[in-house]
Amino acid sequence: MKHWELEIAGEHIRAEWNEGATFNMQSPIGGQWVDYHCFTVYGIESEQEALECIMEMIQEELLEGEGVAVI
């Protein structure tokens, strides 16, 4: 399991990748990381590709006006 902690639009979030196809986007609540969005992308072969998928998903959320954490 790999994860990246990011600050996007003033929000502290964590992106978790199972080194396969599944991603969990998380925000800190009560001192624990809580999933707020999960998604799947097939064919990822490297950490760099995984991080690019995460950044694309975040950009889509921001463009749609959803923000990064919907909890």
Distance bins in CASP14 RR format, pairs under 12 A and 6 or more apart:
PFRMAT RR
TARGET T0000
AUTHOR 0000-0000-0000
RMODE 2
METHOD distances of the structure
MODEL  1
1 14 0 0 0 0 0 1 0 0 0 0 0
1 15 0 0 0 0 0 1 0 0 0 0 0
1 16 1 0 0 1 0 0 0 0 0 0 0
1 17 1 0 0 1 0 0 0 0 0 0 0
1 18 1 0 1 0 0 0 0 0 0 0 0
1 19 1 0 0 1 0 0 0 0 0 0 0
1 20 0 0 0 0 1 0 0 0 0 0 0
1 22 0 0 0 0 1 0 0 0 0 0 0
1 23 0 0 0 0 0 1 0 0 0 0 0
1 24 0 0 0 0 1 0 0 0 0 0 0
1 26 0 0 0 0 0 1 0 0 0 0 0
1 33 0 0 0 0 0 1 0 0 0 0 0
1 47 0 0 0 0 0 1 0 0 0 0 0
1 50 0 0 0 0 0 1 0 0 0 0 0
2 14 0 0 0 0 0 1 0 0 0 0 0
2 15 0 0 0 0 1 0 0 0 0 0 0
2 16 1 0 0 1 0 0 0 0 0 0 0
2 17 1 0 1 0 0 0 0 0 0 0 0
2 18 0 0 0 0 1 0 0 0 0 0 0
2 19 1 0 0 1 0 0 0 0 0 0 0
2 20 0 0 0 0 1 0 0 0 0 0 0
2 22 0 0 0 0 0 1 0 0 0 0 0
2 23 0 0 0 0 0 1 0 0 0 0 0
2 24 0 0 0 0 0 1 0 0 0 0 0
2 44 0 0 0 0 0 1 0 0 0 0 0
2 46 0 0 0 0 0 1 0 0 0 0 0
2 47 1 0 0 1 0 0 0 0 0 0 0
2 48 0 0 0 0 0 1 0 0 0 0 0
2 49 0 0 0 0 0 1 0 0 0 0 0
2 50 1 0 0 1 0 0 0 0 0 0 0
2 51 0 0 0 0 1 0 0 0 0 0 0
2 54 0 0 0 0 0 1 0 0 0 0 0
3 13 0 0 0 0 0 1 0 0 0 0 0
3 14 1 0 1 0 0 0 0 0 0 0 0
3 15 1 0 0 1 0 0 0 0 0 0 0
3 16 1 0 1 0 0 0 0 0 0 0 0
3 17 1 0 0 1 0 0 0 0 0 0 0
3 18 0 0 0 0 0 1 0 0 0 0 0
3 19 0 0 0 0 0 1 0 0 0 0 0
3 23 0 0 0 0 1 0 0 0 0 0 0
3 24 0 0 0 0 1 0 0 0 0 0 0
3 25 0 0 0 0 0 1 0 0 0 0 0
3 26 0 0 0 0 1 0 0 0 0 0 0
3 33 0 0 0 0 1 0 0 0 0 0 0
3 35 0 0 0 0 0 1 0 0 0 0 0
3 47 0 0 0 0 0 1 0 0 0 0 0
3 50 0 0 0 0 0 1 0 0 0 0 0
3 51 0 0 0 0 0 1 0 0 0 0 0
3 54 0 0 0 0 1 0 0 0 0 0 0
4 12 0 0 0 0 0 1 0 0 0 0 0
4 13 0 0 0 0 1 0 0 0 0 0 0
4 14 1 0 0 1 0 0 0 0 0 0 0
4 15 1 0 1 0 0 0 0 0 0 0 0
4 16 0 0 0 0 1 0 0 0 0 0 0
4 17 0 0 0 0 1 0 0 0 0 0 0
4 23 0 0 0 0 0 1 0 0 0 0 0
4 24 0 0 0 0 0 1 0 0 0 0 0
4 25 0 0 0 0 0 1 0 0 0 0 0
4 26 0 0 0 0 0 1 0 0 0 0 0
4 33 0 0 0 0 0 1 0 0 0 0 0
4 47 0 0 0 0 1 0 0 0 0 0 0
4 48 0 0 0 0 0 1 0 0 0 0 0
4 50 0 0 0 0 1 0 0 0 0 0 0
4 51 1 0 0 1 0 0 0 0 0 0 0
4 52 0 0 0 0 0 1 0 0 0 0 0
4 53 0 0 0 0 0 1 0 0 0 0 0
4 54 1 0 0 1 0 0 0 0 0 0 0
4 55 0 0 0 0 1 0 0 0 0 0 0
4 58 0 0 0 0 0 1 0 0 0 0 0
5 11 0 0 0 0 0 1 0 0 0 0 0
5 12 1 0 0 1 0 0 0 0 0 0 0
5 13 1 0 0 1 0 0 0 0 0 0 0
5 14 1 0 1 0 0 0 0 0 0 0 0
5 15 0 0 0 0 1 0 0 0 0 0 0
5 16 0 0 0 0 0 1 0 0 0 0 0
5 25 0 0 0 0 0 1 0 0 0 0 0
5 26 0 0 0 0 1 0 0 0 0 0 0
5 27 0 0 0 0 0 1 0 0 0 0 0
5 28 0 0 0 0 1 0 0 0 0 0 0
5 33 0 0 0 0 1 0 0 0 0 0 0
5 54 0 0 0 0 0 1 0 0 0 0 0
6 12 1 0 0 1 0 0 0 0 0 0 0
6 13 1 0 1 0 0 0 0 0 0 0 0
6 14 1 0 0 1 0 0 0 0 0 0 0
6 15 1 0 0 1 0 0 0 0 0 0 0
6 16 0 0 0 0 0 1 0 0 0 0 0
6 25 0 0 0 0 1 0 0 0 0 0 0
6 26 0 0 0 0 0 1 0 0 0 0 0
6 27 0 0 0 0 0 1 0 0 0 0 0
6 51 0 0 0 0 1 0 0 0 0 0 0
6 54 0 0 0 0 1 0 0 0 0 0 0
6 55 0 0 0 0 1 0 0 0 0 0 0
6 57 0 0 0 0 0 1 0 0 0 0 0
6 58 1 0 0 1 0 0 0 0 0 0 0
6 68 0 0 0 0 1 0 0 0 0 0 0
6 69 0 0 0 0 0 1 0 0 0 0 0
7 13 1 0 0 1 0 0 0 0 0 0 0
7 14 0 0 0 0 0 1 0 0 0 0 0
7 15 0 0 0 0 0 1 0 0 0 0 0
7 27 0 0 0 0 0 1 0 0 0 0 0
7 28 0 0 0 0 0 1 0 0 0 0 0
7 58 0 0 0 0 0 1 0 0 0 0 0
7 68 0 0 0 0 1 0 0 0 0 0 0
7 69 0 0 0 0 0 1 0 0 0 0 0
8 14 0 0 0 0 0 1 0 0 0 0 0
8 15 0 0 0 0 1 0 0 0 0 0 0
8 25 0 0 0 0 0 1 0 0 0 0 0
8 27 0 0 0 0 0 1 0 0 0 0 0
8 54 0 0 0 0 0 1 0 0 0 0 0
8 55 0 0 0 0 1 0 0 0 0 0 0
8 57 0 0 0 0 0 1 0 0 0 0 0
8 58 1 0 1 0 0 0 0 0 0 0 0
8 59 0 0 0 0 1 0 0 0 0 0 0
8 61 0 0 0 0 1 0 0 0 0 0 0
8 62 1 0 0 1 0 0 0 0 0 0 0
8 66 0 0 0 0 0 1 0 0 0 0 0
8 67 0 0 0 0 1 0 0 0 0 0 0
8 68 1 0 1 0 0 0 0 0 0 0 0
8 69 0 0 0 0 1 0 0 0 0 0 0
9 58 0 0 0 0 1 0 0 0 0 0 0
9 59 0 0 0 0 0 1 0 0 0 0 0
9 61 0 0 0 0 1 0 0 0 0 0 0
9 62 1 0 0 1 0 0 0 0 0 0 0
9 63 0 0 0 0 0 1 0 0 0 0 0
9 65 0 0 0 0 0 1 0 0 0 0 0
9 66 0 0 0 0 0 1 0 0 0 0 0
9 67 1 0 0 1 0 0 0 0 0 0 0
9 68 1 0 0 1 0 0 0 0 0 0 0
9 69 0 0 0 0 1 0 0 0 0 0 0
10 27 0 0 0 0 0 1 0 0 0 0 0
10 62 0 0 0 0 0 1 0 0 0 0 0
10 67 0 0 0 0 0 1 0 0 0 0 0
10 68 0 0 0 0 1 0 0 0 0 0 0
10 69 0 0 0 0 0 1 0 0 0 0 0
11 25 0 0 0 0 0 1 0 0 0 0 0
11 26 0 0 0 0 0 1 0 0 0 0 0
11 27 1 0 0 1 0 0 0 0 0 0 0
11 28 0 0 0 0 1 0 0 0 0 0 0
11 36 0 0 0 0 0 1 0 0 0 0 0
11 58 0 0 0 0 1 0 0 0 0 0 0
11 61 0 0 0 0 0 1 0 0 0 0 0
11 62 0 0 0 0 0 1 0 0 0 0 0
11 66 0 0 0 0 0 1 0 0 0 0 0
11 67 1 0 0 1 0 0 0 0 0 0 0
11 68 1 0 1 0 0 0 0 0 0 0 0
11 69 1 0 1 0 0 0 0 0 0 0 0
11 70 0 0 0 0 0 1 0 0 0 0 0
11 71 0 0 0 0 0 1 0 0 0 0 0
12 26 0 0 0 0 1 0 0 0 0 0 0
12 27 1 0 0 1 0 0 0 0 0 0 0
12 28 1 0 0 1 0 0 0 0 0 0 0
12 29 0 0 0 0 0 1 0 0 0 0 0
12 31 0 0 0 0 0 1 0 0 0 0 0
12 33 0 0 0 0 0 1 0 0 0 0 0
12 68 0 0 0 0 1 0 0 0 0 0 0
12 69 0 0 0 0 1 0 0 0 0 0 0
13 23 0 0 0 0 0 1 0 0 0 0 0
13 24 0 0 0 0 0 1 0 0 0 0 0
13 25 1 0 0 1 0 0 0 0 0 0 0
13 26 1 0 0 1 0 0 0 0 0 0 0
13 27 1 0 1 0 0 0 0 0 0 0 0
13 28 0 0 0 0 1 0 0 0 0 0 0
13 29 0 0 0 0 0 1 0 0 0 0 0
13 33 0 0 0 0 1 0 0 0 0 0 0
13 34 0 0 0 0 0 1 0 0 0 0 0
13 35 0 0 0 0 0 1 0 0 0 0 0
13 36 0 0 0 0 1 0 0 0 0 0 0
13 37 0 0 0 0 1 0 0 0 0 0 0
13 54 0 0 0 0 1 0 0 0 0 0 0
13 55 0 0 0 0 0 1 0 0 0 0 0
13 57 0 0 0 0 0 1 0 0 0 0 0
13 58 0 0 0 0 1 0 0 0 0 0 0
13 61 0 0 0 0 0 1 0 0 0 0 0
13 62 0 0 0 0 0 1 0 0 0 0 0
13 67 0 0 0 0 0 1 0 0 0 0 0
13 68 1 0 1 0 0 0 0 0 0 0 0
13 69 1 0 0 1 0 0 0 0 0 0 0
13 70 0 0 0 0 0 1 0 0 0 0 0
13 71 0 0 0 0 0 1 0 0 0 0 0
14 23 0 0 0 0 0 1 0 0 0 0 0
14 24 0 0 0 0 1 0 0 0 0 0 0
14 25 1 0 0 1 0 0 0 0 0 0 0
14 26 1 0 1 0 0 0 0 0 0 0 0
14 27 1 0 0 1 0 0 0 0 0 0 0
14 28 1 0 0 1 0 0 0 0 0 0 0
14 29 0 0 0 0 0 1 0 0 0 0 0
14 31 0 0 0 0 0 1 0 0 0 0 0
14 32 0 0 0 0 0 1 0 0 0 0 0
14 33 1 0 1 0 0 0 0 0 0 0 0
14 34 0 0 0 0 1 0 0 0 0 0 0
14 35 0 0 0 0 1 0 0 0 0 0 0
14 36 0 0 0 0 0 1 0 0 0 0 0
14 37 0 0 0 0 0 1 0 0 0 0 0
14 54 0 0 0 0 0 1 0 0 0 0 0
14 58 0 0 0 0 0 1 0 0 0 0 0
14 68 0 0 0 0 0 1 0 0 0 0 0
14 69 0 0 0 0 0 1 0 0 0 0 0
15 22 0 0 0 0 0 1 0 0 0 0 0
15 23 1 0 0 1 0 0 0 0 0 0 0
15 24 1 0 0 1 0 0 0 0 0 0 0
15 25 1 0 1 0 0 0 0 0 0 0 0
15 26 1 0 0 1 0 0 0 0 0 0 0
15 27 0 0 0 0 0 1 0 0 0 0 0
15 33 0 0 0 0 0 1 0 0 0 0 0
15 35 0 0 0 0 0 1 0 0 0 0 0
15 36 0 0 0 0 0 1 0 0 0 0 0
15 37 0 0 0 0 1 0 0 0 0 0 0
15 38 0 0 0 0 0 1 0 0 0 0 0
15 39 0 0 0 0 0 1 0 0 0 0 0
15 41 0 0 0 0 0 1 0 0 0 0 0
15 47 0 0 0 0 0 1 0 0 0 0 0
15 50 0 0 0 0 1 0 0 0 0 0 0
15 51 1 0 0 1 0 0 0 0 0 0 0
15 52 0 0 0 0 0 1 0 0 0 0 0
15 53 0 0 0 0 1 0 0 0 0 0 0
15 54 1 0 1 0 0 0 0 0 0 0 0
15 55 0 0 0 0 1 0 0 0 0 0 0
15 56 0 0 0 0 0 1 0 0 0 0 0
15 57 0 0 0 0 1 0 0 0 0 0 0
15 58 0 0 0 0 1 0 0 0 0 0 0
15 61 0 0 0 0 0 1 0 0 0 0 0
15 68 0 0 0 0 0 1 0 0 0 0 0
15 69 0 0 0 0 0 1 0 0 0 0 0
16 22 0 0 0 0 1 0 0 0 0 0 0
16 23 1 0 0 1 0 0 0 0 0 0 0
16 24 1 0 1 0 0 0 0 0 0 0 0
16 25 1 0 0 1 0 0 0 0 0 0 0
16 26 1 0 0 1 0 0 0 0 0 0 0
16 27 0 0 0 0 0 1 0 0 0 0 0
16 33 1 0 0 1 0 0 0 0 0 0 0
16 34 0 0 0 0 0 1 0 0 0 0 0
16 35 0 0 0 0 1 0 0 0 0 0 0
16 36 0 0 0 0 0 1 0 0 0 0 0
16 37 0 0 0 0 0 1 0 0 0 0 0
16 38 0 0 0 0 1 0 0 0 0 0 0
16 39 0 0 0 0 0 1 0 0 0 0 0
16 50 0 0 0 0 0 1 0 0 0 0 0
16 51 0 0 0 0 0 1 0 0 0 0 0
16 54 0 0 0 0 1 0 0 0 0 0 0
17 23 1 0 1 0 0 0 0 0 0 0 0
17 24 0 0 0 0 1 0 0 0 0 0 0
17 25 0 0 0 0 0 1 0 0 0 0 0
17 26 0 0 0 0 0 1 0 0 0 0 0
17 38 0 0 0 0 0 1 0 0 0 0 0
17 39 0 0 0 0 0 1 0 0 0 0 0
17 40 0 0 0 0 0 1 0 0 0 0 0
17 41 0 0 0 0 1 0 0 0 0 0 0
17 44 1 0 0 1 0 0 0 0 0 0 0
17 46 0 0 0 0 0 1 0 0 0 0 0
17 47 1 0 0 1 0 0 0 0 0 0 0
17 48 0 0 0 0 0 1 0 0 0 0 0
17 49 0 0 0 0 1 0 0 0 0 0 0
17 50 1 0 1 0 0 0 0 0 0 0 0
17 51 0 0 0 0 1 0 0 0 0 0 0
17 52 0 0 0 0 0 1 0 0 0 0 0
17 53 0 0 0 0 1 0 0 0 0 0 0
17 54 1 0 0 1 0 0 0 0 0 0 0
17 57 0 0 0 0 0 1 0 0 0 0 0
18 24 0 0 0 0 1 0 0 0 0 0 0
18 38 0 0 0 0 0 1 0 0 0 0 0
18 39 0 0 0 0 0 1 0 0 0 0 0
18 40 0 0 0 0 1 0 0 0 0 0 0
18 41 0 0 0 0 0 1 0 0 0 0 0
18 44 0 0 0 0 0 1 0 0 0 0 0
18 50 0 0 0 0 1 0 0 0 0 0 0
19 43 0 0 0 0 0 1 0 0 0 0 0
19 44 0 0 0 0 1 0 0 0 0 0 0
19 45 0 0 0 0 0 1 0 0 0 0 0
19 46 0 0 0 0 0 1 0 0 0 0 0
19 47 0 0 0 0 1 0 0 0 0 0 0
19 49 0 0 0 0 0 1 0 0 0 0 0
19 50 1 0 0 1 0 0 0 0 0 0 0
20 40 0 0 0 0 1 0 0 0 0 0 0
20 41 0 0 0 0 1 0 0 0 0 0 0
20 42 0 0 0 0 1 0 0 0 0 0 0
20 43 0 0 0 0 1 0 0 0 0 0 0
20 44 1 0 0 1 0 0 0 0 0 0 0
20 45 0 0 0 0 1 0 0 0 0 0 0
20 46 0 0 0 0 0 1 0 0 0 0 0
20 47 0 0 0 0 0 1 0 0 0 0 0
20 49 0 0 0 0 0 1 0 0 0 0 0
20 50 0 0 0 0 1 0 0 0 0 0 0
20 53 0 0 0 0 0 1 0 0 0 0 0
21 38 0 0 0 0 0 1 0 0 0 0 0
21 39 0 0 0 0 1 0 0 0 0 0 0
21 40 1 0 1 0 0 0 0 0 0 0 0
21 41 1 0 0 1 0 0 0 0 0 0 0
21 42 1 0 1 0 0 0 0 0 0 0 0
21 43 1 0 0 1 0 0 0 0 0 0 0
21 44 1 0 0 1 0 0 0 0 0 0 0
21 45 0 0 0 0 0 1 0 0 0 0 0
21 49 0 0 0 0 0 1 0 0 0 0 0
21 50 0 0 0 0 1 0 0 0 0 0 0
21 53 0 0 0 0 1 0 0 0 0 0 0
22 35 0 0 0 0 0 1 0 0 0 0 0
22 37 0 0 0 0 0 1 0 0 0 0 0
22 38 1 0 0 1 0 0 0 0 0 0 0
22 39 1 0 0 1 0 0 0 0 0 0 0
22 40 1 0 1 0 0 0 0 0 0 0 0
22 41 0 0 0 0 1 0 0 0 0 0 0
22 42 0 0 0 0 1 0 0 0 0 0 0
22 43 0 0 0 0 0 1 0 0 0 0 0
22 44 0 0 0 0 0 1 0 0 0 0 0
22 50 0 0 0 0 0 1 0 0 0 0 0
22 53 0 0 0 0 0 1 0 0 0 0 0
23 35 0 0 0 0 1 0 0 0 0 0 0
23 36 0 0 0 0 0 1 0 0 0 0 0
23 37 0 0 0 0 1 0 0 0 0 0 0
23 38 1 0 0 1 0 0 0 0 0 0 0
23 39 1 0 1 0 0 0 0 0 0 0 0
23 40 1 0 0 1 0 0 0 0 0 0 0
23 41 1 0 0 1 0 0 0 0 0 0 0
23 42 0 0 0 0 0 1 0 0 0 0 0
23 44 0 0 0 0 1 0 0 0 0 0 0
23 49 0 0 0 0 0 1 0 0 0 0 0
23 50 1 0 0 1 0 0 0 0 0 0 0
23 51 0 0 0 0 0 1 0 0 0 0 0
23 52 0 0 0 0 0 1 0 0 0 0 0
23 53 1 0 0 1 0 0 0 0 0 0 0
23 54 1 0 0 1 0 0 0 0 0 0 0
23 55 0 0 0 0 0 1 0 0 0 0 0
23 56 0 0 0 0 0 1 0 0 0 0 0
23 57 1 0 0 1 0 0 0 0 0 0 0
23 58 0 0 0 0 0 1 0 0 0 0 0
24 33 0 0 0 0 1 0 0 0 0 0 0
24 34 0 0 0 0 1 0 0 0 0 0 0
24 35 1 0 1 0 0 0 0 0 0 0 0
24 36 0 0 0 0 1 0 0 0 0 0 0
24 37 1 0 0 1 0 0 0 0 0 0 0
24 38 1 0 1 0 0 0 0 0 0 0 0
24 39 0 0 0 0 1 0 0 0 0 0 0
24 40 0 0 0 0 0 1 0 0 0 0 0
24 54 0 0 0 0 0 1 0 0 0 0 0
24 57 0 0 0 0 0 1 0 0 0 0 0
25 33 0 0 0 0 1 0 0 0 0 0 0
25 34 0 0 0 0 0 1 0 0 0 0 0
25 35 1 0 0 1 0 0 0 0 0 0 0
25 36 1 0 1 0 0 0 0 0 0 0 0
25 37 1 0 1 0 0 0 0 0 0 0 0
25 38 1 0 0 1 0 0 0 0 0 0 0
25 39 1 0 0 1 0 0 0 0 0 0 0
25 53 0 0 0 0 0 1 0 0 0 0 0
25 54 1 0 0 1 0 0 0 0 0 0 0
25 55 0 0 0 0 0 1 0 0 0 0 0
25 57 1 0 0 1 0 0 0 0 0 0 0
25 58 0 0 0 0 1 0 0 0 0 0 0
25 60 0 0 0 0 0 1 0 0 0 0 0
25 61 0 0 0 0 1 0 0 0 0 0 0
25 66 0 0 0 0 0 1 0 0 0 0 0
25 67 0 0 0 0 0 1 0 0 0 0 0
25 68 1 0 0 1 0 0 0 0 0 0 0
25 69 1 0 0 1 0 0 0 0 0 0 0
25 70 0 0 0 0 1 0 0 0 0 0 0
25 71 0 0 0 0 0 1 0 0 0 0 0
26 32 0 0 0 0 1 0 0 0 0 0 0
26 33 1 0 1 0 0 0 0 0 0 0 0
26 34 1 0 1 0 0 0 0 0 0 0 0
26 35 1 0 1 0 0 0 0 0 0 0 0
26 36 1 0 0 1 0 0 0 0 0 0 0
26 37 0 0 0 0 1 0 0 0 0 0 0
26 38 0 0 0 0 1 0 0 0 0 0 0
26 54 0 0 0 0 0 1 0 0 0 0 0
26 68 0 0 0 0 0 1 0 0 0 0 0
26 69 0 0 0 0 1 0 0 0 0 0 0
26 70 0 0 0 0 0 1 0 0 0 0 0
26 71 0 0 0 0 1 0 0 0 0 0 0
27 33 1 0 0 1 0 0 0 0 0 0 0
27 34 1 0 0 1 0 0 0 0 0 0 0
27 35 0 0 0 0 1 0 0 0 0 0 0
27 36 1 0 1 0 0 0 0 0 0 0 0
27 37 0 0 0 0 1 0 0 0 0 0 0
27 67 0 0 0 0 0 1 0 0 0 0 0
27 68 1 0 0 1 0 0 0 0 0 0 0
27 69 1 0 1 0 0 0 0 0 0 0 0
27 70 0 0 0 0 1 0 0 0 0 0 0
27 71 1 0 1 0 0 0 0 0 0 0 0
28 34 1 0 0 1 0 0 0 0 0 0 0
28 35 0 0 0 0 0 1 0 0 0 0 0
28 36 0 0 0 0 0 1 0 0 0 0 0
28 69 0 0 0 0 1 0 0 0 0 0 0
28 71 0 0 0 0 0 1 0 0 0 0 0
29 35 0 0 0 0 0 1 0 0 0 0 0
29 36 0 0 0 0 1 0 0 0 0 0 0
29 69 0 0 0 0 1 0 0 0 0 0 0
29 71 1 0 0 1 0 0 0 0 0 0 0
30 71 0 0 0 0 0 1 0 0 0 0 0
33 69 0 0 0 0 0 1 0 0 0 0 0
33 71 0 0 0 0 0 1 0 0 0 0 0
34 69 0 0 0 0 1 0 0 0 0 0 0
34 70 0 0 0 0 0 1 0 0 0 0 0
34 71 1 0 0 1 0 0 0 0 0 0 0
35 69 0 0 0 0 0 1 0 0 0 0 0
35 70 0 0 0 0 0 1 0 0 0 0 0
35 71 0 0 0 0 1 0 0 0 0 0 0
36 57 0 0 0 0 0 1 0 0 0 0 0
36 61 0 0 0 0 0 1 0 0 0 0 0
36 66 0 0 0 0 0 1 0 0 0 0 0
36 67 0 0 0 0 0 1 0 0 0 0 0
36 68 0 0 0 0 1 0 0 0 0 0 0
36 69 1 0 1 0 0 0 0 0 0 0 0
36 70 1 0 1 0 0 0 0 0 0 0 0
36 71 1 0 1 0 0 0 0 0 0 0 0
37 54 0 0 0 0 0 1 0 0 0 0 0
37 57 1 0 0 1 0 0 0 0 0 0 0
37 58 0 0 0 0 1 0 0 0 0 0 0
37 60 0 0 0 0 0 1 0 0 0 0 0
37 61 1 0 0 1 0 0 0 0 0 0 0
37 66 0 0 0 0 1 0 0 0 0 0 0
37 67 0 0 0 0 0 1 0 0 0 0 0
37 68 0 0 0 0 1 0 0 0 0 0 0
37 69 0 0 0 0 1 0 0 0 0 0 0
37 70 1 0 0 1 0 0 0 0 0 0 0
37 71 0 0 0 0 1 0 0 0 0 0 0
38 57 0 0 0 0 0 1 0 0 0 0 0
39 50 0 0 0 0 0 1 0 0 0 0 0
39 53 0 0 0 0 1 0 0 0 0 0 0
39 54 0 0 0 0 1 0 0 0 0 0 0
39 56 0 0 0 0 0 1 0 0 0 0 0
39 57 1 0 0 1 0 0 0 0 0 0 0
39 58 0 0 0 0 0 1 0 0 0 0 0
39 60 0 0 0 0 0 1 0 0 0 0 0
39 61 0 0 0 0 0 1 0 0 0 0 0
40 50 0 0 0 0 0 1 0 0 0 0 0
40 53 0 0 0 0 1 0 0 0 0 0 0
40 57 0 0 0 0 0 1 0 0 0 0 0
41 49 0 0 0 0 1 0 0 0 0 0 0
41 50 0 0 0 0 1 0 0 0 0 0 0
41 51 0 0 0 0 0 1 0 0 0 0 0
41 52 0 0 0 0 1 0 0 0 0 0 0
41 53 1 0 1 0 0 0 0 0 0 0 0
41 54 0 0 0 0 1 0 0 0 0 0 0
41 56 0 0 0 0 1 0 0 0 0 0 0
41 57 0 0 0 0 1 0 0 0 0 0 0
42 49 0 0 0 0 0 1 0 0 0 0 0
42 50 0 0 0 0 0 1 0 0 0 0 0
42 53 0 0 0 0 0 1 0 0 0 0 0
43 49 1 0 0 1 0 0 0 0 0 0 0
43 50 0 0 0 0 0 1 0 0 0 0 0
43 53 0 0 0 0 1 0 0 0 0 0 0
44 50 1 0 1 0 0 0 0 0 0 0 0
44 51 0 0 0 0 1 0 0 0 0 0 0
44 52 0 0 0 0 1 0 0 0 0 0 0
44 53 1 0 0 1 0 0 0 0 0 0 0
44 54 0 0 0 0 0 1 0 0 0 0 0
44 56 0 0 0 0 0 1 0 0 0 0 0
45 52 0 0 0 0 0 1 0 0 0 0 0
45 53 0 0 0 0 0 1 0 0 0 0 0
46 52 0 0 0 0 1 0 0 0 0 0 0
46 53 0 0 0 0 0 1 0 0 0 0 0
47 53 0 0 0 0 0 1 0 0 0 0 0
47 54 0 0 0 0 0 1 0 0 0 0 0
48 54 0 0 0 0 0 1 0 0 0 0 0
48 55 0 0 0 0 0 1 0 0 0 0 0
49 55 0 0 0 0 0 1 0 0 0 0 0
49 56 0 0 0 0 0 1 0 0 0 0 0
50 56 0 0 0 0 0 1 0 0 0 0 0
50 57 0 0 0 0 0 1 0 0 0 0 0
51 57 0 0 0 0 0 1 0 0 0 0 0
51 58 0 0 0 0 0 1 0 0 0 0 0
52 58 0 0 0 0 0 1 0 0 0 0 0
52 59 0 0 0 0 0 1 0 0 0 0 0
53 59 0 0 0 0 0 1 0 0 0 0 0
53 60 0 0 0 0 0 1 0 0 0 0 0
54 60 0 0 0 0 0 1 0 0 0 0 0
54 61 0 0 0 0 0 1 0 0 0 0 0
54 68 0 0 0 0 0 1 0 0 0 0 0
55 61 0 0 0 0 0 1 0 0 0 0 0
55 62 0 0 0 0 0 1 0 0 0 0 0
55 68 0 0 0 0 0 1 0 0 0 0 0
56 62 0 0 0 0 0 1 0 0 0 0 0
56 63 0 0 0 0 0 1 0 0 0 0 0
57 63 0 0 0 0 0 1 0 0 0 0 0
57 64 0 0 0 0 0 1 0 0 0 0 0
57 66 0 0 0 0 0 1 0 0 0 0 0
57 67 0 0 0 0 0 1 0 0 0 0 0
57 68 0 0 0 0 1 0 0 0 0 0 0
58 64 0 0 0 0 0 1 0 0 0 0 0
58 65 0 0 0 0 0 1 0 0 0 0 0
58 66 0 0 0 0 0 1 0 0 0 0 0
58 67 0 0 0 0 1 0 0 0 0 0 0
58 68 1 0 0 1 0 0 0 0 0 0 0
58 69 0 0 0 0 0 1 0 0 0 0 0
59 65 0 0 0 0 0 1 0 0 0 0 0
59 66 0 0 0 0 0 1 0 0 0 0 0
59 67 0 0 0 0 0 1 0 0 0 0 0
59 68 0 0 0 0 0 1 0 0 0 0 0
60 66 0 0 0 0 1 0 0 0 0 0 0
60 67 0 0 0 0 0 1 0 0 0 0 0
60 68 0 0 0 0 0 1 0 0 0 0 0
61 67 1 0 1 0 0 0 0 0 0 0 0
61 68 1 0 1 0 0 0 0 0 0 0 0
61 69 0 0 0 0 1 0 0 0 0 0 0
61 70 0 0 0 0 1 0 0 0 0 0 0
62 68 1 0 0 1 0 0 0 0 0 0 0
62 69 0 0 0 0 0 1 0 0 0 0 0
64 70 0 0 0 0 0 1 0 0 0 0 0
END
